[in-house]
Amino acid sequence: MLELRDIQVTRGDFILKADLAINPGTRTAVIGASGSGKSTLLSLIAGFLAPETGRVVWNGTDLTESAPGKRPISILFQDQNLFPHLTAAQNIGLGLRPDLRLDRAQQDQVAAVLAQVGLAGFSDRKPENLSGGQQSRIALARILLRARPILLLDEPFAALGPALKSEMLTLLDQITADMGTTVLMVTHDPNDARAFAPQTILVDDGVAHQPVATAALMDNPPAGLKDYLGLP
Ligand SMILES: Nc1ncnc2c1ncn2[C@@H]1O[C@H](COP(=O)(O)OP(=O)(O)OP(=O)(O)O)[C@@H](O)[C@H]1O
């Protein structure tokens, strides 16, 4: 279980509070108005921001003092975090060894995940020679290879068109179901939340709330969320 116990975290003048728990292997959408604190919440879990009070706990282990790289977490942001000067295979290989000195078995692992995301022949391409959808697949292949138990996504496919976005969510769905990953995904799109995540954390008025059923929240949104979603 991922627990945020009595958290208070500050960013400039902004304060976010969170006291919630997420079951392992579940998918949770994170939704809220612009500036409500969604990215702050992910940064806190990832360890880029330290709370003034409270603990971040994963399956009973206190992560609060752990450095980001030591946490059981992968993160995917909108820009896909690909390095432009590295090939597809190298970008993925970074997930295994930051110095890229991969042995034969590790090279085979990279080739295997490339095939798994449907890009078997693309290992030597640099990001500039890949489409947006292919870049997203490379980013997903890296996640697959790292196989960390928690995955944080901050509007990962927002730059893609609707068809590609839906394709990527399906691929993400397969990958994370196979690995039993606990997923938190920030999204601005209620349809993505409905399609991907049975439960949703509403971030509103400086509070990240305990997750509730996505369908119920979207069917009957509180006033702030209603305004944000542009609903009558
Ligand atoms: N580096 C920073 N220094 C000071 N204040 C910050 C910093 N980053 C964010 N904030 C403030 O923290 C608040 C929450 O920002 P955050 O990025 O978490 O919101 P968000 O819900 O992810 O927004 P968006 O949907 O627009 O990305 C905002 O009021 C923002 O102005």
The ligand as an SDF file (V2000), in Angstrom:
LIG
                    3D

 31 33  0  0  0  0  0  0  0  0999 V2000
    8.8280   26.0110   -8.2880 N   0  0  0  0  0  0  0  0  0  0  0  0
    7.7750   26.6100   -7.7200 C   0  0  0  0  0  0  0  0  0  0  0  0
    7.9390   27.6710   -6.9030 N   0  0  0  0  0  0  0  0  0  0  0  0
    6.8900   28.2710   -6.3210 C   0  0  0  0  0  0  0  0  0  0  0  0
    5.6170   27.9010   -6.5120 N   0  0  0  0  0  0  0  0  0  0  0  0
    5.3920   26.8600   -7.3400 C   0  0  0  0  0  0  0  0  0  0  0  0
    6.4500   26.1720   -7.9700 C   0  0  0  0  0  0  0  0  0  0  0  0
    5.9000   25.1870   -8.7350 N   0  0  0  0  0  0  0  0  0  0  0  0
    4.5800   25.2780   -8.5520 C   0  0  0  0  0  0  0  0  0  0  0  0
    4.2610   26.2720   -7.7200 N   0  0  0  0  0  0  0  0  0  0  0  0
    2.9020   26.6380   -7.2740 C   0  0  0  0  0  0  0  0  0  0  0  0
    2.3370   25.5090   -6.6570 O   0  0  0  0  0  0  0  0  0  0  0  0
    0.9620   25.3850   -7.0040 C   0  0  0  0  0  0  0  0  0  0  0  0
    0.6790   23.9950   -7.4990 C   0  0  0  0  0  0  0  0  0  0  0  0
    1.3910   23.7590   -8.7150 O   0  0  0  0  0  0  0  0  0  0  0  0
    1.3140   22.3640   -9.4720 P   0  0  0  0  0  0  0  0  0  0  0  0
    2.2920   22.4320  -10.5950 O   0  0  0  0  0  0  0  0  0  0  0  0
    1.4470   21.2700   -8.4890 O   0  0  0  0  0  0  0  0  0  0  0  0
   -0.1910   22.3850  -10.0220 O   0  0  0  0  0  0  0  0  0  0  0  0
   -0.8890   21.4420  -11.0910 P   0  0  0  0  0  0  0  0  0  0  0  0
   -2.2110   21.0620  -10.4900 O   0  0  0  0  0  0  0  0  0  0  0  0
    0.0150   20.3400  -11.4750 O   0  0  0  0  0  0  0  0  0  0  0  0
   -1.1310   22.4640  -12.2840 O   0  0  0  0  0  0  0  0  0  0  0  0
   -1.2180   22.2550  -13.8780 P   0  0  0  0  0  0  0  0  0  0  0  0
   -2.4400   21.4250  -14.1130 O   0  0  0  0  0  0  0  0  0  0  0  0
   -1.3750   23.6410  -14.3990 O   0  0  0  0  0  0  0  0  0  0  0  0
    0.0530   21.5850  -14.3170 O   0  0  0  0  0  0  0  0  0  0  0  0
    0.6660   26.4920   -8.0230 C   0  0  0  0  0  0  0  0  0  0  0  0
   -0.0470   27.5080   -7.3620 O   0  0  0  0  0  0  0  0  0  0  0  0
    2.0200   26.9580   -8.4680 C   0  0  0  0  0  0  0  0  0  0  0  0
    1.9950   28.3280   -8.7310 O   0  0  0  0  0  0  0  0  0  0  0  0
  1  2  1  0
  2  3  1  0
  2  7  2  0
  3  4  2  0
  4  5  1  0
  5  6  2  0
  6  7  1  0
  6 10  1  0
  7  8  1  0
  8  9  2  0
  9 10  1  0
 10 11  1  0
 11 12  1  0
 11 30  1  0
 12 13  1  0
 13 14  1  0
 13 28  1  0
 14 15  1  0
 15 16  1  0
 16 17  2  0
 16 18  1  0
 16 19  1  0
 19 20  1  0
 20 21  2  0
 20 22  1  0
 20 23  1  0
 23 24  1  0
 24 25  2  0
 24 26  1  0
 24 27  1  0
 28 29  1  0
 28 30  1  0
 30 31  1  0
M  END
$$$$
